[in-house]
Amino acid sequence: MKIVVLGAGALGAYFGGRWQEAGHEVVNLVRDGRAEQIQKHGLQLHSEMGDYQVSEPKVATSPEEIEDPDLVFLAVKGYHLHGTIDWLKNLVEKGAKVFPVLNGMEHINILREELGEEAVIGGLSFIIATLDENGHVVHTSQFHDLVFGPLHPSQQQICEELALACNQANINGTLSPNIFEEMWRKYMFISSFSGITTAVNQPIGEVRSYPQTFRIAERILEEMRQLANAHQVNLTEEDVATAFERLRGLDHEMTSSMHQDRRKGLPLEVEHLHGGALRLASEVDLSMPYTETIHAMIKPYEAYQA
């Protein structure tokens, strides 16, 4: 496959590197600053699942430089979504399907309205990674999972091709027949994990050390289940229990990407993630007091600079 990684941060660069390692053609479509960093320092993956140095990474700073793309792996932060639309339209016109792995749910409707329903497949990722001072990926978890599936019947073939590409690579890829529910399960989990670690400014192990604090994470999971149900998505109490047990099982020092961004003084996706949940809740007249509180606690750090 010819895969365009739009947003070669830690997440995009990691999965793009793994696909290239497996022999697929990968083009990193980035802004000038990131392009210069990759050209100067190269692209390396430092991972518990195996290191890899990308040989001669391909970089583009405009979609005009890219011909015949099969897939766009959209891995930008939520607050950068609107800035990608023109580039995405160019690549879709050239035949590409778009595989977004942004957190939340609002981006799906935005992309489908801008690009057309047939252009956007459903997807999500599970990975904890960051960039070091040279722009190399530091992958600090033993999971590196992609889940994807068609949101339109015409997308079955590209999803099957993507499943094969993932199977060939050093990642876990799953083609799901119920991708919309899978995305909501991820939204539920990441809202809790990101919210509590960022608000408390501690890794998950420290959060678990205080039952009163950890209970808030469980309450957020329950609120997100109620939100999904209100939007006709069948998440269950069992889904909540499974997500909570996953939080229990994470390594003591593990934390969320949002918390890592707070530590670095980088902008946060609080409005895209928790703000988005509150907007969806207002549409169905649902009260989410724990999510509202976490949103308010994180909001002062949204554009924080250390």
ABEGO torsion letter per residue (X at the ends): XBBBBBGBBAAAAAAAAAAAAAGBBBBBBBBAAAAAAAAAAEBBBBBAAEBBBBBGBBBBABAAABBGBABBBBABBAAAAAAAAAAAAAAAAAGBBBBBABBEAAAAAAAAAAAEAAABBBBBBBBBBBBBAAGBBBBABABBBBBBBBABAAAAAAAAAAAAAAAABBBBBBBBABAAAAAAAAAAAAAAAAAAAAAAGBBAAAAAABAAAAAAAAAAAAAAAAAAAAAGBBBBAAAAAAAAAAAAABBAABBBAAAAAAAAGBBBAAAAAAAAAAAAAAAAGBBBAAAAAAAAAAAAAAABBX
